[in-house]
Amino acid sequence: MQPRDVDESFLALPLSALAEAALTRAVDLGCEHADLRVERIRTQSLNLRDARLESLADGEDLGLAVRVVHEGTWGFAAGVVLTAAEAVRLAEQAVAVAQVSAALVTDRVELAPEPPHEGAWVSSYDVDPFEVPDADKTALLTEWSERLLAADGVEHVTSGCMHVKEQKFYADTSGTRTRQQRVRIAPEFTALTVDRATGAFESMRTIAPPVGRGWEYLTDGRYDWAAELAEIPGLLREKTKAPSVEPGRHDLVVDPSNLWLTIHESVGHATELDRALGYEAAYAGTSFATPDGLGSLRYGSELMHVTGDRTAEHGLSTIGWDDEGVEAQRWDIVRDGVLVGYQVDRNTARMGGMDRSNGCAFADSPRHVPVQRMANVSLQPADDGPDLDGLIGGVERGIYVVGDKSWSIDMQRYNFQFTGQRFYRIEGGRLAGQLRDVAYQATTTDFWGSMRAVGGPSTYRLGGAFNCGKAQPGQVAPVSHGCPAALFEGVTILNTVQEGGR
Amino acid sequence: MSRLSAQELVEQALAASTADGCVAYVVESTEANLRWASNSLTTNGAMRSRQVVVVSFVDGGAGMATGTVARTGTPDVAELVAASEQAARDAGPAEDAVPLVSEAPAGAGDWDADPAETSIEVFTEFAPALGEAFGAARSRGDLLFGYAEHSLTTTYVGTSTGLRLRHDQPTGRVELNGKSTDFSRSVWAGVGTRDFRDVSVPDLAADVERKLGWAQRRVDLPAGRYETVLPPSAVSDLMLYAYWTMEARDADEGRNVFARAGGGNRIGDRLAQLPLTLRSDPHAPGLEAAPFQVVSASSGSASVFDNGMATPAVDWIRDGVLTNLVRPRAWALKTTAPAVAAVDNLVLEAPEATASLDDMVGATDRGLLLTTLWYIREVDPQTLLLTGLTRDGVFLVEGGEVTGAVNNFRWNESPVDLLGRISEAGRTERTLPREWNDWFTRAAMPPVRVPDFNMSSVSPAS
């Protein structure tokens, strides 16, 4: 792959002039810190219903924002007109907002220091999806959808692809000037079968994760789309005929295609320091993993090693520098089953007594203020751990879980409930057909404490999502989670039909 | 710098169009917000934005195709129109193709007037009142968290069929969360508003203080089915999920909870034993919403061909019976059923109900009183089984009095199933959906009683 720079069309915007105008004005007004972001976010969504294009929507969000710390208080203002005069106006407005707020503020904002950085960073992809003609993209999605729709038992197919190109310029009063570009893509295919007579319907979706790659994700063969699309109709037919699960406690082998989301909810969000300190208390919630447990809280079994990073190739949270000019890093969050780290931004780093932010500030649009958002939080495989067959082979009676579907967790990240795309009975160390109506429910530390085996590097996969929500006003962030398959003992399994009172 | 007005952008786009049809719209938006935690403001902001959207319709011979392109700011209109026409040419014929709407809906608005705006000044009276509430909480040893937001969007829609429509949409919300300093007790109050003039911080703070008082006594209860009184906010979050699932096409195709076994949909089926009515009305007092459709991308529940279509008041459930489902014009034609558009508000009513939430608590011998629901997700689309948590106040009611605060629960319930089990509904009032207020704030709901709400497991969260 060619090393590349940010697109010329973005660099041609008056970035330096906007930065000088806004930052000079902010300093003149007495700000102890000011930063300017210029962002252009291109988003395209193609949606197909039964192999026909239902919608093709192409959006571009271009704007700028000024954030200041003025006499210890935040101020923020955002606009869409890219002129020096507007940048000055936004700096003045941000200071005015800080002044209005000052009377109601008791905590003084202090930022952990970060050395100045200057440079460009572009994510790892080959083919910019916005350079591929729409007709080609639609044709590929249509052909694959038709293939699914033609299969025995498939009555409907819902499919689509969303891709994003995000370009950012960041400048602050410490001298940092960075420009970045990243690309991500999320293709999805769902087959649905309907039994007209009984009114029963059932679906199955591809487990291919969204990734920080370009259009080549669909074409270069590194992900075997053909194989996955070919097996879905048969798997769906089997699912409709599968027996309903017996609720109770079961040993679970959880595939990385499902486990990534459990990590996201029960470890990722729980180890955000702003949550643990109460800054999300009224909305996203707090965390059971409070700072007094740092270095001592038993999060899970000794096999549990979780890292945070903003550096993994193709990771959705991967960057060069965050939205406060902090360089991308990698660090431990849980080591040998014990809580050892948090995800922070520059303000919460200071509150947590840390010398430096680990670079988790992110704003999802030029209109929004950066907040602490999730790094790629990943469960590390065991170097000498078993492969998938080895993990399943170690289970006498249990359930193997594949693919994510429904998810829900409480506001302190204790009690969760997940479903999946498919569940298999394990008998005598072998898969013995699918089960229906399965959900697993647990408390975070019980679940991770029950982890008895962690798969080896051969089972490690990157999962993820585009739409992680947090903060008010609401922001969405893309994030990946790597993990191996793993074995959990004695997890509570619900029968969802019985839960519905039937 | 000269800045083109929204109306000029719409006219330029329509004039530049070489397609067989064109819809252009501009959304001017301003927003201000305040956020606070532990009796201190945290983040804040004042935002201004403008989105320009062009939908082109091109007949490639086999049928009409469409493409949508959106940009922020003041984009090059010619480029935007060309891009959307290219997108339409690249797309195959649309399944939802019908002639564009040409009849102007009632309440088309003042096309020529400037956009309505808000600013941080909307909080001029709110902010000092909030400061006083912080002070009072501090002196009691309580902590306040929360968020206030006000936005104004003005949408100008023009079509090649001659429509020129404008709608101003004010949207506001306040959430106030009170906690004890150890976070073990947590309660909530919230309201939706159009202009903040009707928001009383003292009332919200008093509600929070009262519930924190109730939580002084803690009672641990196990999972199980409980007689439960749900306040309007909790009802709204459940009913909204049912509303968002009311797609006629999905039902007709046998793939949602409103599908009928053997084919067709369940319109005409009794869903509620009580004569409840679930309805939307763009002119509902205090909940006013756009009286016409604005659609950027087609789906099973909306069509770009229906841009500008009137969205009159509609009953989804009338006297307990499913009456309407959301149906774009194309699907209506295909199924010889009426076209019905979704409206951005939702009201549930029981005729002649007068009981307040307090009255219903007073009439409860032993049961649970909830405050809000949280993290609601679909578990089984067949029954619309949802899961979620109780949040910020589960109270034990004994002998008509609140006697303490109970641990939180994870619940598994279907709103459609619940409709059939509601044994009492009170007086409808404006409420703020706790779970969904990022997307939906205009709701009015009654408190309801459910004899056997399914609390699936205990959540240790507070």
Interface residues (C-beta under 8 A of the other chain):
Chain A: S45 N47 R49 R52 L53 E54 S55 L56 A57 D58 G59 E60 D61 L62 G63 T73 W74 G75 F76 A77 A78 G79 V80 V81 L82 T83 A85 Q93 A96 V97 A98 V100 S101 A103 L104 V105 T106 D107 P133 D134 A135 T138 T142 E155 H156 L192 V194 R196 A197 T198 G199 A200 F201 S203 G278 Y279 A281 A282 Y283 G285 T286 F288 R367 H368 V369 V371 S406 W407 S408 I409 D410 M411 Q412 R413 Y414 N415 Q417 T419 D437 A439 Q441 T443 G469 A471 Q472 P473 G474 T492 L494 T496 V497 E499 G500 G501 R502
Chain B: M1 R3 E31 N33 L34 R35 W36 A37 S38 N39 S40 L41 T42 T43 N44 G45 A46 M47 R48 S49 R50 T66 G67 T68 V69 A70 R71 T72 G73 T74 P75 A83 S84 Q86 A87 D90 A91 G92 A94 E95 D96 I120 F123 A127 P128 L130 G131 F134 L143 F145 G146 Y147 E149 E175 L176 N177 K179 F183 S186 W188 E253 G254 R255 A259 R260 A261 G262 G263 S296 A297 S298 S299 G300 V304 W374 Y375 I376 R377 E378 V379 D380 P381 Q382 T383 L385 T387 G388 L389 R391 N408 R410 N412 E413 S414 D417 D438 N454 S456 S457 V458 S459 P460 A461 S462
